[in-house]
């Protein structure tokens, strides 16, 4: 298939000993929202299969879709979520505590999107620059006063940036590291741009939480890798960068904040918690393929049970709406093969998605206020990682007798 590549070797350790443990089918790109005119055209779909490396324990997609299809015109905007923005604000104080900064310090964000994270540093008087491959988002960031380079980050772009801006004191890659196929080349670029005493911070969902909490819907075409700490350590051994600290977080249902430094930088000491986390992974069975077989069975059971309960509500004449036209939600409804007529519509806070239709099932997307106009009986929160924020925004809906539902880790009507 054009624009599709099948991998035979692990992107970290090079092993060919890969075990396919979950096949979600042939699905559309989850952020491929459609205009009304595009509904008449044939929609491209791609296989979504995840496999486990028996050597380094990295989970990864078996098939890679051309990144231009996914990222050239990107419709995910982090600044619409207060939860995400609050997380970005914490990065400023965290960076200050870990490294000496001043007004001349350069902060770089890889995959900077609309510049939401960098804006937090700009407000504190630091020099900033972003990198992103999505032309639409680069324009938005630049209009908002966030200097942004257009392109995919690698060592070649890093060399241009270090000449133009100088070396970076702090570099970030939040929710982007898992999107990268050539991780060695990516980290080579970080090594090129990072100052000798600088730090690199990457944050992404943690595979242990994915497996333990049944978060299959976070598996999609953009997310090529699902990291264990064992696989990250193996990756660092192949580069000039060294992991010196790892901080687990509850963000997005469970993520890791990983801190890197140049290997030759001896001023920063390694945190022994890395070894504790590795021991925990082994005890949890994260290196045993039986764990992944059990995960597959849980996902298959959830598909049957959730569809049954949603259909029951619809047969009773209940009106159901989806909240958050998130990529994870689109994976869920397409893998479950849910009848789109079960939903009256979806709502989403991202203006770029409003007026469009979800990929695959073609459910119309409206702004959040439509809930108060139609007063549905039930709302399925598809962006479950923002469930608390969504509930706070819709207290009036709950007061009037409406009910929220979630599907992860199991189908549940919330009290």
RATAKA-V615496 format. One record per helix or strand of 2 or more residues. SS is the DSSP state (A for helix, B for strand). FROM is the first residue (numbers start at 1). TO is the last residue. If there is no record, write none. Layout:
# RATAKA-V615496
ss,from,to
SS,FROM,TO
SS,FROM,TO
This chain:
# RATAKA-V615496
ss,from,to
B,4,6
B,18,28
A,37,40
B,45,53
B,59,61
B,63,65
A,67,71
A,78,80
A,82,98
B,106,110
A,116,122
B,127,132
A,135,143
B,148,150
A,155,165
B,168,174
A,177,179
A,183,193
B,194,205
A,207,212
A,216,218
B,225,226
A,229,236
B,241,249
A,251,253
B,255,262
A,273,283
A,289,315
B,320,323
A,327,335
A,340,342
B,346,347
B,364,366
A,370,374
B,378,381
A,384,393
A,395,399
B,403,406
B,412,413
